[in-house]
Amino acid sequence: MGCLKILRADSPDLEIVKFISSHKSFDLYGAYYAKNCLEYIGAEVQVKDGMLGWHYHSDVQIKPFDVPSTPLVKYFRCEVYGMYGSSILSSPLSAALKRIELGAKLDSSLTKWAYSLLKASVQRDLMVTFMALEILKVIKAKGYPATLPASNIQEIKEILSQCTTRKGYVAHPTSNSMSIESIFAGHEIAKFLGISNPLGLSSFIELLQNSNGGFRRTPFGGISTLEYCYLALRIFSDDQTL
């Protein structure tokens, strides 16, 4: 649905609402994506205390969702935040971000952990830096102070510079290869800093497009997935110079 909305294409909104309504409950990820889909189509959405509610035309519903028992701070420990699954959207840090967006209870210690994560990541990992910034952004949106000092901004600029190539962004300063995830993370950080993308970024993303119209993860081959399409389209839609 995100891809269709970016492309301003027809979307089966009613069918998707019916599908969401057919669920008796959701897990964390299901609730997060159901919330996003409902917001894409203009529904009034409320999330509180493990309940997802919405009002769309005449459809008014409330569905429960599971809230993991794992303390939020555990997602920020070194042995966890360095472990990525198959994508930037399914990493442990992404789970923390989803829980915060879905109304997890916050306190000042979470902001400190997010700052610590950012401090550690700017030395070696562009994607973790991106996730730390996303978490701080959501914490700030929830009403907690999360303003970055000038020293942190400078460190973020430095790792972005170290990870920048003429065609995009690598995940680590010592890396030689780029993926759609590293490019997306670098693009989002550059947008946060008000910095333009490398001039060759557009042509590199074009290399990732398969003959079926979709996008793969790297230029070395692979299948198209909706996730990679979404990341590519997000970059194109954000940067009108591409």
HUMO-V480359 format. One line per field, one symbol per residue. psi: psi as a letter, one per 40 degrees, with the letter a starting at -180 (. if undefined). A space follows every 50 residues. Layout:
psi: ???
This chain:
psi: ddddddefihhgdddddddddehdiiadddddddddddddeeihhhhhff hhiihhbehhihhiihhiehhdddeeidedeehibeideeiddddddddd defihiiddddddddddddddeeehddddddddddddddddeeihfhhid ddddddddddddehieebhidideieiiidddddddddddddefiiiide dddddddehideeiiidieeiiiiidddddddddddddhee.
